[in-house]
Amino acid sequence: MKPVVSALNAWSCVVVSVFAIVILSIIGGLFKSNHHSMVGTTKDPDNGPAVAGSVFAAVIVYVVFLVFCGFQAFLHNRQSKRGAISLN
């Protein structure tokens, strides 16, 4: 199977996805527990767990990106070990 995206794009996507998963998981956890820093003022949303559901949906999207880009990086790594010539 051949990679769809370049190696640089695949590894960049992996790094961004991991960072987004960590940050969004922390933010979602704070909303789920109705932490005062997230729902403590009148301008913040009233229903923290509902907001947490949306944030965790974004985490799932980033997990899908991580799996896809990780697979692309794996394909590039496997292709380079075979001695294939790349014309990039």
C-alpha positions in Angstrom: 0.0 0.0 0.0 1.3 3.5 -0.9 1.1 6.5 1.4 -1.4 9.2 0.5 0.3 12.2 2.2 4.0 13.1 2.5 6.1 12.0 5.4 6.4 15.5 6.7 2.6 16.0 6.7 2.0 12.7 8.3 4.4 13.4 11.2 3.1 16.9 11.6 -0.4 15.6 11.8 0.7 13.1 14.5 2.3 15.8 16.6 -0.7 18.2 16.3 -3.2 15.4 17.0 -1.4 14.2 20.2 -1.2 17.8 21.4 -4.9 18.4 20.7 -6.0 15.2 22.3 -4.2 16.1 25.5 -5.3 19.7 25.7 -8.9 19.0 24.7 -9.2 16.0 27.2 -8.1 18.4 30.0 -10.6 21.0 28.9 -13.4 18.4 28.5 -12.6 17.0 32.0 -12.8 20.5 33.5 -16.2 21.1 31.8 -17.5 17.7 32.9 -16.7 18.3 36.5 -18.2 21.8 36.4 -14.9 23.3 37.4 -15.3 26.9 38.5 -12.7 28.1 36.0 -14.9 26.9 33.2 -18.5 27.5 34.3 -18.0 30.0 37.2 -19.1 33.3 35.7 -22.4 34.5 34.1 -20.8 34.5 30.6 -19.8 30.8 30.8 -22.2 28.0 29.7 -24.6 26.7 32.3 -24.4 23.0 31.4 -20.8 21.9 31.7 -21.4 18.2 30.9 -23.1 19.1 27.6 -20.2 21.2 26.6 -17.8 18.4 27.7 -19.7 16.0 25.3 -18.9 18.3 22.4 -15.3 18.6 23.4 -14.9 14.9 23.7 -16.5 14.5 20.2 -13.6 16.7 19.0 -11.2 14.4 20.8 -12.6 11.4 18.9 -12.1 13.3 15.6 -8.4 13.9 16.6 -8.0 10.3 17.5 -9.1 9.3 14.0 -6.6 11.8 12.6 -3.9 10.3 14.8 -4.7 6.8 13.6 -4.7 7.8 9.9 -1.6 9.9 10.1 0.2 7.4 12.2 -0.6 4.7 9.6 0.7 7.0 6.9 3.9 7.6 8.8 4.3 3.9 9.3 3.9 3.3 5.5 6.6 5.9 4.8 8.9 4.3 7.4 8.3 0.9 5.9 8.9 2.2 2.4 12.2 3.8 3.3 13.5 0.6 4.9 13.0 -1.3 1.6 15.4 1.0 -0.2 12.8 2.7 -2.4 14.0 5.8 -4.2 11.9 8.8 -3.4 11.7 11.8 -5.8 10.6 14.4 -3.4 
